[in-house]
Amino acid sequence: MATTEGALVSSATRGSLAVTMAGGVSTCAVAQSMTRAPVFAFSRMPAARLFALTISQYLNDLRTVVRQVSKHAELVSIEPAVLGRTVHLKFTYTTGDAAGQNMTTACTWHACQWILEQEHLVDSQELESFIIEGNTSGDKKASFQSMTEGRGIRVTADCVLPEGIVKRVLNTTPDELTMGYHHIASGAVHGGVLGSTANAANIVAAIFTATGQDIACVHESSVGQFILERTSDGGVYASMTLPGLALGTVGGGTHLPAQRELLEMMGCTGKGSAVRLAEVIAGFALALDLSTVSAAVSGHFVSAHERLGRNRPGAVPCA
């Protein structure tokens, strides 16, 4: 983790210890996609509607164009949305082990150039303008779309903590832990928060920075859903879902020496490694939220930051 947050590493370590002692975390990456959403502006709505109704017929032609641009990107779908006299086209791709932001931008640009050349598809007298991104893809922004559909890798992690481990490692009780969770979950709803997590953004930012990811994507990638439930035997069930981790293990800053070394250390290189990295992040985000909520309900949250905060004289260093 690359971080200046004093208590982060210690808290994540405590949560990870509790999860490990309980038998470990289960993780599953269920989907991967990257989107780009250009916008076409027409003179009037009828022309926009006709374009939106017609464009899906050319999906295979556009897939051919995409293959000529990239051997890694696969065009999955095109979804038009008519807003007045404009059409926003959401191009959805799979991108393998790359985050694929630049890759899909290039693919979408060339696909749109092909569209603009088709006189039977786009009437030059009706089309007024074209922009490569109309701001509906959710790029580097938290949105309801980020929560429900994701943009990147959708991953879930879960674990079951026995009562004894909750008491011994997290210094609280299952009742206090779940009570605190319900309070912060209802508070998130009242505050209009997208999703409900205690601290997932800290893990996403720290690991993104350390492994050469696009730091701006922390905004959309840290949207998530943390869930706590009591189990029938007196323990706690916990899960963390991060629906849109926009990350990769090739491209971007992942080739830099220090970042590459850390990816190799975690076994996150080679085919399928982006999924593994997403699962690692989800597991640690789950561990951190468990520790953070435990610290809050047990009354240790402030004292931990006072003891570990880096701005304090004699603070314990974290790396």
Secondary structure as GFF3:
##gff-version 3
##sequence-region A 1 319
A	DSSP	alpha_helix	8	21	.	.	.	ID=ss1
A	DSSP	beta_strand	26	36	.	.	.	ID=ss2
A	DSSP	beta_strand	39	42	.	.	.	ID=ss3
A	DSSP	alpha_helix	45	55	.	.	.	ID=ss4
A	DSSP	three_ten_helix	56	58	.	.	.	ID=ss5
A	DSSP	alpha_helix	59	69	.	.	.	ID=ss6
A	DSSP	beta_strand	74	83	.	.	.	ID=ss7
A	DSSP	beta_strand	86	94	.	.	.	ID=ss8
A	DSSP	alpha_helix	101	117	.	.	.	ID=ss9
A	DSSP	beta_strand	127	131	.	.	.	ID=ss10
A	DSSP	alpha_helix	144	148	.	.	.	ID=ss11
A	DSSP	beta_strand	152	161	.	.	.	ID=ss12
A	DSSP	alpha_helix	163	169	.	.	.	ID=ss13
A	DSSP	alpha_helix	174	190	.	.	.	ID=ss14
A	DSSP	alpha_helix	200	210	.	.	.	ID=ss15
A	DSSP	three_ten_helix	215	217	.	.	.	ID=ss16
A	DSSP	alpha_helix	218	221	.	.	.	ID=ss17
A	DSSP	beta_strand	225	230	.	.	.	ID=ss18
A	DSSP	beta_strand	236	245	.	.	.	ID=ss19
A	DSSP	three_ten_helix	252	255	.	.	.	ID=ss20
A	DSSP	alpha_helix	257	265	.	.	.	ID=ss21
A	DSSP	alpha_helix	273	298	.	.	.	ID=ss22
A	DSSP	alpha_helix	301	308	.	.	.	ID=ss23
###
